[in-house]
């Protein structure tokens, strides 16, 4: 497994990580009820196999099945706690007491005394939200939780880059950015413009960079199957390979439901020689 230094945190993280949405949200991108004990057993096996093969970054959120995703990770990963990094999320709209309570509940569900990364669970940040985070109580609450040893690093997640998100990152009070970046949505790390975008700003501020929706949440698979009859699994691997080929990205999060998926994706991550040359892909001149 290839590892990267995770920005200013100084930790070594696997270039591919386990995303928790598929483990918690019922029927998310599949015909599986995440509350089914049989399904949960397979999920547990997948998480254990991931650790065995060198994956050490695991990301979840309270909203993934109303805590189911966090609980699954907690049950499967507690015995590996000293070998892995656990990340979860919290809303930035609650009061300090509500934010603290949410983090405490995540700690219980994930069966740990501390989280390596706690992230504000965001989508499309505007100026009002940035003002509330930076000048109100939410960020101060996370910083206090860090002082108390409940969390090690503070991050933020976002679906799209905005000027308000840039303000949040340049405050230098965040250690990690989790951003939507994939083959269908390259705006956050635009290699057609020599990697301009929010990822470049995060890198300038020495932040760890994680991708969400690495495999496009099924969009490219459905589109290319419909138009060209392409195999959906092959398209998924192409999408993951594209993100792994982006040097600015530290961890590409992928939802993996069973040990076979884990093994396929780890093999893809380990095949460094066959990654894409993004500069060549974006070259418009012959």
Buried (B, 14 or more C-beta within 10 A) or exposed (E): EEBBEBBBBEBBBBBBBBBBBBBBBBEBBBEBEBEEEEBBEBBBBBBBBBBEBBBBBBBBBBBBBEBBBBBBBBBBBEEBBEEBBBBBBBBBEBEBEBBBEBBEBBBEBBBBEBBBBBBBBBEEBEEEBBEBBBEBBBBBBBEBBBEEEBBBBBBBBBBBBBEBBBBBBEEEBBBBBBBBBBBBBBBBBBBEEEBBBBBBBBBEBEBBBBBBBBBBBBBBBEBBBEEEEBEBEEBBBBBBBBBBBBEBBBBBBBBBBBBEBBBBBBEBBBEEEEBBEBEEEEEEEE
